[in-house]
Amino acid sequence: MSRIKKKLRKFTANVLDLPKDVIFDLPRITMIGNMQLYVENHRGVVQFTTDKLTLKLSVGHLEIIGKDLVIRAILSEEVFIEGVVEDVKYIQKDV
Amino acid sequence: MRYQLITYLRGHVKLKVRGETIESLLNELIQFKIKIWNVKRLSEGMLEFHIHLNDFFKLRPLLKKTGCRMTVVKRYGAPFFLNKIMKRQFFISGIALFLAGIFILSTLIWNVEVIGNERLTSEDILEEAEDLGLYKYQFKFKMDNLDLIAKELTKRLPETSWVGVELKGTKIQIKVVESTIPEEEPLYNPRNLISTSDAIITKIFAEQGNPMVKVNHRVKKGDILISGVLGDEENQEIVVAKGEVKGLVWYEYNLKIPLKQEVKIYTGNVKDRKYLVLGNRAIKINGFGDLEFSSFENQLSRHMLSWREYPLHIGWIDEKVLESNLMERNLSIEEAKAVGIQQAKSDILFNTGIETAIVEENIIEADEKDGMIYMQILFEVEQNITTEQPITEFNEIF
């Protein structure tokens, strides 16, 4: 069932040339230099310190490593982070 | 950040939260759609963030749920500011008094202005206006309708044809249009109109008085043309004779015109000089060197600086030195005659006025002698020939 659904979604995404984040419920990450970072479609904060921010995603986690990290704004599906971003890690499965 | 003004008006607070499970608090906040911003991790188990004032009160159950404690670090925005101000009663009452004062003062008339009057004095108009309740330091609401006041003023000031009263802020403007009085005619003595010279009458028009001559009559100098005495010897009235009498008059001119005439012309050579003027002194600053012109003319133009109406006593002079030459011009006999006639004509017009018409001109004689032309010209001219003669007791007898 789920496999068929997945395949169907992939098919429509390819045929209609839609952005993948809409179809697969993936996060959209926008980085401006190493100073600002937008993450859309997250699922909550797992850990937040000045050096590290771990966000929960629909599948897996996103780890943002840097210095002086500040959450400028946080909404139910969006985070806007400022600071010196050094590393963005995408962890597919549970840590 | 985009809605800084709205954020300011709503008010927000900076909080410090202590607790073990701070991340779960964040997730709760997200879940309840409570907006927070500028989230900073201060240390292990210590978080700092901003939150809207109305969201602040929703925070308490969430804190309890996650086992965190919070302290308010700083308050921002209008609600706190107003709260602070409302505590200062005298300040508030001062503002209220100030506003009330401004309002009361703006309901006063501060100035009454009269414009458009020339013969009437402003004082008279203001006096009448005051009588109608229109004066300085009067409350606006105490005054009558301005149109009624204007009407009443027009009635009270008979020398005006219209009075308008207008309120301009705290100023009353009374506009006056004065009725025009016809110009007074100058006073004349009783008089006759008599002839200035021997002439033949071509036109006579007596506006007032008794015409004594008719068209084509020949008159001598001093003859009465329009008499100021009306009626016969028993019933007499003496008036000011008025009218227009035109007649033909003859003039004889004896002229001599030289055939050689000297004319001054400019050669076109110009030398510019400039002077700086300080007070009464002028210092040459440009155009040095000797002049090569044998005869010349100077044209000076003076430019003095001034600030508004105060002269500064500083300026400059532009001088132009124009080289000139005297040229001799030989006239033909015809040209000389034309020059002579022109001279005589302008002389006649100058002496008798612009209404004069030259009817005929005759060159009786024109002789050339020693480089001169001697000519005699006779003009027949139609001109105004009246002059006045006052009527005195002595005149009346005749």
Chai-1 contact restraints between the chains, C-beta under 6 A:
chainA,res_idxA,chainB,res_idxB,connection_type,confidence,min_distance_angstrom,max_distance_angstrom,comment,restraint_id
A,G44,B,N27,contact,1.0,0.0,6.0,A-B,restraint_1
A,V45,B,E23,contact,1.0,0.0,6.0,A-B,restraint_2
A,V45,B,L26,contact,1.0,0.0,6.0,A-B,restraint_3
A,V45,B,N27,contact,1.0,0.0,6.0,A-B,restraint_4
A,Q47,B,E23,contact,1.0,0.0,6.0,A-B,restraint_5
A,F48,B,E23,contact,1.0,0.0,6.0,A-B,restraint_6
A,F48,B,R41,contact,1.0,0.0,6.0,A-B,restraint_7
A,T49,B,R41,contact,1.0,0.0,6.0,A-B,restraint_8
A,T50,B,R41,contact,1.0,0.0,6.0,A-B,restraint_9
A,V70,B,K40,contact,1.0,0.0,6.0,A-B,restraint_10
A,I71,B,V39,contact,1.0,0.0,6.0,A-B,restraint_11
A,R72,B,W37,contact,1.0,0.0,6.0,A-B,restraint_12
A,A73,B,W37,contact,1.0,0.0,6.0,A-B,restraint_13
A,S76,B,I30,contact,1.0,0.0,6.0,A-B,restraint_14
A,S76,B,K33,contact,1.0,0.0,6.0,A-B,restraint_15
